[in-house]
């Protein structure tokens, strides 16, 4: 079984029920509403929008750090949903992550890309990526300390395009690019299983754009807790 990971990061405050309603409205649009929902595995509670709203607006509070979280899943197609918002110190970006498991990628890539675009626009994403799980590697840290990497499909907001520079991004031989939201999608290949998409292509693209924006993951091969030198992206967290 293979797995595709879709992730978006946003510096918007997404803690209201309107945001969770919008997320599941997009899932309904593609007929992939979850079947079970909760906080921890194994998930046992049947999904309903009322239950999702209740979980979303009743976050945990540990020493003043507030975290809202939802875990959800469905069997066909097999999808895992992990949705998180934060408030407190240290400040963190909020994230929406979906894992799609599959045997044969018949039409899945196109659907995942469309979901990705809808989520980027709806949640005003600052960064996002889609990757086949065996073909990507990120340096330890968060979007506040480094850009995670270069994957099959990458979204950079205007903030990150200005930070990296469009000239530097254009050094990479992208398969295609496409304006979305206030930024742009950058694809390395037609689909995430293309042989040209690999840990090596990630490394090569990082070098072309500027390795210090991402961190050199080769240092982590011998020490998984290594903290390579990175240049932190200028993410505005004033809304969090």
Secondary structure, DSSP 8 states (H G I E B T S, - for coil): -EEEEEEEEE-S---SHHHHHHHHHHHHHTT---SEEESSSS--EE--HHHHHHHHTS-EEETTEEEEEEEEEETTTEEEEEEEEEESSS---EEEEEEEEESS-SSHHHHHHHHHHHHHHHHT-SEEEEEEGGG----SS-TTT------SEEEE-HHHHHHH-HHHHTTS--SEEEEETTEEEEESSSSTT-TT-SHHHHHHHHHHH-GGGT--GGGGTT-TT------------TT-
